[in-house]
Amino acid sequence: MFYNEVPKPTWFRYGGHLDNPDKTLYSFTHADQEQALIFGIDTTTPEGREEFKKEWEAICQMAPELLSKEDKVYPHE
């Protein structure tokens, strides 16, 4: 984000609520520096883990220079 850029928060990125916009959007210490990969899959269930694994492997095939199969970590862990 550039110094003069106005942040445009999204409902999805902040989980439906933004408690303290000044701290979250303008602080380099507390702000979200990068958006995590989100597939919309519940990985706490065995079916969700299998679906997440399939999606992860598909992304690894599409962009092997960015991600590898060994880097997989379930979002709930």
KESEGU-950628 format. One record per residue (C-alpha): residue in three letters; chain; x, y, z. Coordinates in pm, 1 decimal. Layout:
<sites>
+-----+----+----------+----------+----------+
:  aa : ch :       c1 :       c2 :       c3 :
+-----+----+----------+----------+----------+
: ALA :  A :        X :        Y :        Z :
...
+-----+----+----------+----------+----------+
</sites>
This chain:
<sites>
+-----+----+----------+----------+----------+
:  aa : ch :       c1 :       c2 :       c3 :
+-----+----+----------+----------+----------+
: MET :  A :      0.0 :      0.0 :      0.0 :
: PHE :  A :    131.5 :    341.2 :    -92.9 :
: TYR :  A :    151.3 :    621.8 :    163.4 :
: ASN :  A :   -131.7 :    818.0 :      1.0 :
: GLU :  A :   -353.8 :    521.3 :    -86.4 :
: VAL :  A :   -693.4 :    500.4 :     78.2 :
: PRO :  A :   -755.0 :    148.1 :    208.9 :
: LYS :  A :  -1066.4 :    -31.1 :     88.3 :
: PRO :  A :  -1144.2 :   -306.4 :    340.8 :
: THR :  A :  -1352.0 :   -600.7 :    227.1 :
: TRP :  A :  -1604.5 :   -798.2 :    428.5 :
: PHE :  A :  -1439.0 :  -1129.6 :    337.4 :
: ARG :  A :  -1083.4 :  -1033.3 :    430.9 :
: TYR :  A :  -1170.2 :   -916.2 :    781.7 :
: GLY :  A :  -1424.4 :  -1189.2 :    857.0 :
: GLY :  A :  -1729.2 :   -962.9 :    856.0 :
: HIS :  A :  -1607.6 :   -713.8 :   1116.8 :
: LEU :  A :  -1340.4 :   -451.4 :   1150.1 :
: ASP :  A :  -1311.9 :   -360.7 :   1518.1 :
: ASN :  A :  -1040.9 :    -94.9 :   1506.2 :
: PRO :  A :   -989.6 :     37.4 :   1150.3 :
: ASP :  A :   -703.2 :    272.2 :   1242.1 :
: LYS :  A :   -499.6 :     -4.1 :   1404.2 :
: THR :  A :   -582.0 :   -267.5 :   1142.2 :
: LEU :  A :   -551.5 :    -58.7 :    826.0 :
: TYR :  A :   -281.6 :    197.6 :    903.9 :
: SER :  A :    -43.2 :     23.0 :   1144.5 :
: PHE :  A :    256.5 :   -159.7 :    997.7 :
: THR :  A :    290.5 :   -355.1 :   1321.7 :
: HIS :  A :    -68.9 :   -481.4 :   1344.4 :
: ALA :  A :   -193.1 :   -464.6 :    984.1 :
: ASP :  A :   -249.3 :   -772.2 :    770.7 :
: GLN :  A :     58.5 :   -771.7 :    548.6 :
: GLU :  A :    -53.2 :  -1043.2 :    309.8 :
: GLN :  A :   -377.7 :  -1220.2 :    242.1 :
: ALA :  A :   -374.9 :  -1589.6 :    315.9 :
: LEU :  A :   -494.2 :  -1845.6 :     65.3 :
: ILE :  A :   -858.1 :  -1915.7 :    137.8 :
: PHE :  A :  -1052.5 :  -2183.4 :    -45.7 :
: GLY :  A :  -1367.1 :  -2163.3 :    165.0 :
: ILE :  A :  -1319.7 :  -2519.6 :    289.6 :
: ASP :  A :  -1373.5 :  -2640.0 :    647.1 :
: THR :  A :  -1052.6 :  -2834.2 :    717.1 :
: THR :  A :  -1162.8 :  -2956.2 :   1059.3 :
: THR :  A :  -1351.5 :  -3243.6 :    892.8 :
: PRO :  A :  -1195.1 :  -3536.0 :    702.3 :
: GLU :  A :  -1391.4 :  -3442.4 :    388.3 :
: GLY :  A :  -1270.7 :  -3084.3 :    412.6 :
: ARG :  A :   -908.9 :  -3193.5 :    454.7 :
: GLU :  A :   -933.8 :  -3410.3 :    143.3 :
: GLU :  A :  -1089.0 :  -3124.8 :    -56.9 :
: PHE :  A :   -822.8 :  -2882.3 :     69.4 :
: LYS :  A :   -551.5 :  -3130.5 :    -27.2 :
: LYS :  A :   -693.0 :  -3155.1 :   -382.4 :
: GLU :  A :   -707.0 :  -2775.5 :   -417.1 :
: TRP :  A :   -354.3 :  -2737.0 :   -277.5 :
: GLU :  A :   -214.9 :  -2994.4 :   -522.1 :
: ALA :  A :   -391.9 :  -2820.5 :   -812.0 :
: ILE :  A :   -235.6 :  -2486.3 :   -718.8 :
: CYS :  A :    105.2 :  -2651.0 :   -680.0 :
: GLN :  A :     75.6 :  -2784.6 :  -1034.3 :
: MET :  A :    -26.8 :  -2443.9 :  -1169.4 :
: ALA :  A :    245.3 :  -2246.9 :   -990.4 :
: PRO :  A :    527.1 :  -2480.2 :   -877.5 :
: GLU :  A :    767.3 :  -2189.0 :   -840.1 :
: LEU :  A :    545.1 :  -2034.0 :   -570.6 :
: LEU :  A :    418.5 :  -2332.6 :   -371.8 :
: SER :  A :    522.7 :  -2688.7 :   -309.9 :
: LYS :  A :    325.4 :  -2986.2 :   -179.3 :
: GLU :  A :    551.1 :  -3000.2 :    128.0 :
: ASP :  A :    446.1 :  -2646.9 :    233.9 :
: LYS :  A :     83.6 :  -2750.0 :    292.6 :
: VAL :  A :    -57.7 :  -2644.1 :    629.3 :
: TYR :  A :   -425.8 :  -2666.4 :    708.2 :
: PRO :  A :   -577.8 :  -2325.0 :    791.5 :
: HIS :  A :   -717.9 :  -2437.2 :   1127.5 :
: GLU :  A :   -375.9 :  -2556.2 :   1253.8 :
+-----+----+----------+----------+----------+
</sites>
